[in-house]
Amino acid sequence: MILWPQPITVVGWVALVIVLCVIDVLAAVRPDQLRITRELPPSVRLTEAADSQLTVVNPTRRRARLRVRDAWPPSAHPSGTHPWIRLDGGRSIRQVTTLTPTRRGDLAAAAVTVRSFGPLGLAARQRSLSVPGVLRVLPEFRSRSHLPSRLARLRELDGQASVQVRGQGTEFDSLREYAAGDDVRSIDWRATARATRTMVRTWRPERDRHILMVLDTSRWAAGRIGTGDTDQLRLDAGIEACLLMAALGSASGDRMSLLVADSMVRQRLAGTAKGSALAAFSDRLSLAEAALVETDWSMVADQVSQLCRQRSLVVLITGLDPAVHAEGLGTVIGGLAHQHQVVIAHVTDPAEKDPTPQTTTAQEAYAAAASARLWLAGQGLADRVHRMGVEIVHADPERLAPAVCDTYLLLKATGRL
């Protein structure tokens, strides 16, 4: 009958296969009978790996033959292996999916798809089960490599290293005997009377100051700088500056606050506890996104007033654009500079051309003239703002974070905080 198939023979074989598949499906463990739980780390840094661990429990008495797929968004880059699982009744097994995220923010797990095969392997039951899980992807913090050298300078500044650097601060450090060249205004007359020799006070930059990092997430932050594979958002460079300052300021004993804003407040973090600034900043900045809107600087100034009840260091990570300065930052910078020590951190584009390049055609000459005019306008604006007492930091994305920290250390050493 097989060699000379007849219609009835074909129908018989098809019916047999259908019956076997039905029996196989009925013998398979139903996916909704399984108990699946998920374990995730609370967070992971960008480009680092994290494991999503699923625990599958078979509460039935039958052996389960499974394939389990733990689905995640494409930016999580989950590992693509889905091995066979043979799970006896009453037993459990763990399946690990390795994630290597490439975007900041919260990654939410999609459904877990379970395909349960029967003993014959001819057919399977399949169902997608909801097993919630959220992984927070923190900023990469590439500028961490600059931290040790700045901490060493900070220890010298605070008198904790072998070299004691005495700045003209406002916090009392110690008494020592008068030496030629010392400022007579530093003489402590009571200590001199007790010691029967002239004693002077020494000072160091004050600790426990307040530092507010203001990150502009308007359309300025959405601009890309650099070329090719090295281009990045201005926002990313600003985030790196906030993180490095959080680590350094926290180590210095200063209170760190954060304001992320554009047309509205996106994130606000007031006065972190000692030693917790970096973790708190990383958590909040993981959700920062650039928006194609203009910054409401009046609202930002009001927020600064609420967060800074005393004279503070206010670091504005934003752009100095002559075209919009008068109607934007220029409306509030004078008042901020009068009440606080203000630093403006501006990200420059390393791909920008020399303002005075060699030109060979009329079109190149016009382009060079426009570029030079814009550059000169920017320099003039920076000079005007600097005369208000505002420190200006211009640096490319890789140098912005350490440059801001260097300015902070300089202000601390000279007692201007």
N, C-alpha and C positions, 0 to 999 in steps of 0.2 A: 504493500500500500504506500510505502514511503518512496519506492522507486517509481511507481506509476501513480502519482497523486490524483486523487479524485476530489471533486468539490466537497463531498461529505468528510473526506479525510482532512482537508485544510480547515474546514469549520471545526472539526473535532480538536485538532491541535490548537487552534486559536482559543477555543473554549477552555482547553486544559491549561494553557498559559494564563488566561484570565483568572481561572479558579486558583491557580498557584499564587498569582500576584495578590488576589484578595486574601487568601489564607496568610501570605507573608505579611501583608499590611496589618491584618488583624492580630498577628502574633507580635508585631513590633510594639515597643513601649510607646505610649502616647507622649509627645513632648511636654504637654501641660501637666503630666504627672511628675515630671522631674522638678527638683528644687535647685534653683541657680542663684547664687549670690556673687557679688562683685567686691573686690578689694582694690582700692586705688590710693596712691600717695596723695596728700593734700595739694601738692604743687610740684612743679618741675621747672627748671630754667630752660629757656629757649635753646633748641638744638641738643639738649641733653636727653637721654633715654629714660623712660619710665615704664613700669610694668602694670598692665591691667590684668588682674588675676581673677578668673572665674572658678568658682567651686560648684561642681555639678554633683548632686546627690540623687541616687536612684532608690526611691523608697519602696519600689515594687519587689516581687520575688523573682522576676524574670531578668535575664541578662539583656542589657541595652547595648545596641550597636549604633554608635552616634558619630556624626560630624557636627561640630559646633563652630559657628562663625561669629566672632565678636566684632561688630561693625562700628567704625568711627569715621568722622569726617576725613576727607582726603588730606587736609593739612596736618593730621596727626601721624600720617605715614605708618599705619599699623603693619606689623609683620604679616606676611601673606600665607603662612602655613596653617592648614586645618587638618590635623592628623586624625586617623581613625581612633575612636574611643570604644573600648569594650568594657562595660561596667556591669559587674554582677549586682544582683539585688541586695539592697541594704548597704552598699558601698558608695564611696565618693571619690572624686578625682579632681585635680586642679589643672586648668589650662591657662597658660600665660601668653598674653599678646603684648609684644614690645612696641611702645609708641615713641616716635622721635618727632615732636612737634616742630613746625616751621613758622608758626604764627603765635603772637601773644594773645592772651585772653582766656576765656573759659571754653574748654572743649567738652561738649556733652556727648556721651556715648549714644549711639543709635541702638536699635533692637538687637538682641542676640538671636540668631537664626539657628534652630536645632533641626537636623534631619535625622530621623530615627529609622533604621533599616530593620527588616525582619530577618529571621534565621537564614533564609535562602539568599538574601541580598538582591532579590528581584525588584522589590518596590520599597518605598519608604514613606513615612509620614513626615511632614515638614510644617513648622510653625515658628513665627517670630515672636519672641517673648520680650517684654519690657523689663530690663534690668538697669535701673537708672545709675548714672555715674557722671561726675563732672570733675575734670582735671583742670586746675588753673595753671596756665603757662606764664611764668614770670619773665621779665626782660632778661636778656642774655648777660648783661653787665660785663662787657668786654674790657671796660676801663679799670677793672679790678687790679690789673697788673701795675697801675700807677699808684696804688694805695700804699704799699710798703715805704716807698721813698717819701711820700707826704707825711706818713705817720712818724718817720724818723725826724723829719723837720719839725713836726709838732712837738715831739718829746724834747727836742733841743729848746724849742720856744718855751715850753712849760718848765724847763729846768729839771727834767727827769733823765736826760742823757748826760754823758760825761762832760759835754760842753754846755755851759749855762749861758743862754742868750737872754739878755735882759732888755725887754722892750719898754717903751714908754707907755705902759698900760696904766690901769687904774686899780688893779687888785694888789694888795700888799703881799710881798714875797718874803723878805727877811731883812735883818739889820746887819750892817758890816761897818768896819772902821772907815772913816773918811779918807779918801785918797785925792791927790792933786787932780784937778779937772772935774771933780764931782760938782753937781749943781747944789749950791748952798741952800736952795729951797727944799732939798731932800733931807736936811739935817733934822734929826729927831732930838730935840733939846732935853726931853725927859730921860730918854735912854742915855744921852750924853752925860747928864748929871749923875745917873746911877753908875755908869761905867767909868767915869772920870777921864774919858777920852771921847773925841768927837765921833758920833755914830750917825750914819745916814740910812734912810729907808731905801730899799730896792723894790721895784715894781715889776709886775709881769702883766701881760694882756689878760683882761678879765675873763674868767670862765663862766659857765652857765649863762651865756648870752642866748638870744633868740635869733634863729635864722629861718626865714621864710623863702621857700623855693616856689616861684610862680612860673608854671609852664604854659605857654601860649599854644593852644591847639586849633587855632583858626586856619584859614587857607594858607597862611605863611608856613605853618608846620607841615602842610600837605605837599609842599614843593619837594621835588627830588633833586639831589645834588650829587655830583660825581658822574662818571661815565661807565658804561659797560656793566660788568659784574660787580663793580664796587659802588654803584649808586645806591642811595638810601634816602629815606625821608628825613627832613630836618627834625621831625618829631623824635626819631630814634636817637639822634645826637643829643637832643635835649633831655631825653630820659636817662642817657648815660651820665650826663652832668648831674642830674638830680641824685642818682644812686651813689656816685662817688662822693658828692657833698654830704649825703646822708651818713655814709660810713665814716668820713673824716670828722664831720661835725659832732657825731655821736661819740667818737673816740675822744674828742676834745672836751666833752662834758656839756656841750651846748644843746639847747632844746631845738628840735627840728620840726618845722611845719611845712605842709605842702598844699598848694592850690593849683588845680588844673582847670583852666577856664578858657572860653572863647566868648560866644554870645551868652553863655550861661555857665554856671559852675558845674564842672564835670566830676571833679573829685576835690574833697576838702579834708585835710588831716591836721588837727591842731595839737601842738605840743606833745610829741611822742615821749614816752618814758625813756630813761637812760638805757642805752644799749639796744633799743628795739627799733631805731629809726630805719635801718636798712631793710629789715623784714617788712615793716609797715609800708615803706615807700614802694618796695618791689610789688607788694600785693596790690596797692592802689594803681600804680603805673602800668600794671599788666593789662588794665582795661582802657588805657588812654588811646584814643583814636583821633585823627585829624578830621576836622569838619570844614566844609567849603562855605564858611561864614566869616564875617569880620568880628574882631574882638570888641566887646563892650568894656572899654577901659574905665569908664565911670563906675561900673559894677565891680570891676577888679579892684579899684581903689577903695571902695566901700568894704570889700572883703578883707583887704589888707588892714584897714583900720580895725576891723573886728578881731582879726587874728593877732595883731601886734598891739598890745596894750602899753608897751614901752618901746624905747628906741631899739630898733632891730636891724639886722642885715637882711635886705630884701633883694633877692636875685631874680631878675626878670629874664627869662629865656624866651626871647622874641626877636623880631627883626627891626632894624633901623632903616625904614624906607622913607626917603624924603617925600615921596608922592602922597603918603597917607599920614605922615607923622603929625602934621598940624591938627588934623581932625581926630586923631587917635591917641596914641601914647603921649603926644605933646600936650594934651589937655590936662594931664594928671601928673606928669613926671616932676614938675616943679614942686607941687605939694608933697609928693612922696619923698623927694630929695631933702626937703626941709625937715621932715619928721624922722626920716630913717637914713641909714647908709644904703644907697642903692647901687647895685651892679647890674648892668645890662650885658647879657651874653648873646652874641650874634653869631650864627653859623655862617661861615663863608664857603663858597663853592670852589674846591680846588681845581675844577675844570675851567674856571673863568680865565679869560685871556688877559695878558698884560695890557693895562690901560693905554700904553703907548707902543703898540706893535709896529713892525715894519709893514707898510702897505704898498701894493703895486698897481691896484686898480682903483677907480673912483668909488666903486661899491664898497671895497674894503676900507677905503679912507672914511666914507660916511659911517660905516659900522664902527670903526675905531673911534671916531669923534663922538658918536652917541655913547659908546661904552665909557670913554674917558669923562664925558660930561656927567654921566650917572655916578661914576666913581668919585669925582670931585664933589658932587652934591652930597654923597654919603659921608665923605670925610669932613665936609663942612658941618653937617648935622652932628656928627660925632663930637667935633670940637665944641659946638655950642652946648651940647648936653653935658660934656665933661666939665665945662666951666660952672655948671650948677652943682658940682661936687659929686657927680655920678661917675663911677668907674665903668669903662667900656672894655669888653673883652671880645676881640675878633679872632676867630680860629676856625680851622676846618673841622670836619666831624670827628676825626681821630684825636685832635688836640684840644677840643673845646672843654671836655670834662677836666683834664689836668690843669688847663689854663684858668678855669674858674676857681679851682682849689688853690692854685698859686696866688691868685688875687685875694682869696679869703685869708690865707696865711700871712700875706703882706699886711692886710688891714689889721689882723690880730696882733702882729708884731709891732706895728706902729701905734697901737692903742686907739685905732679909729672905730672900733666896734663898741 
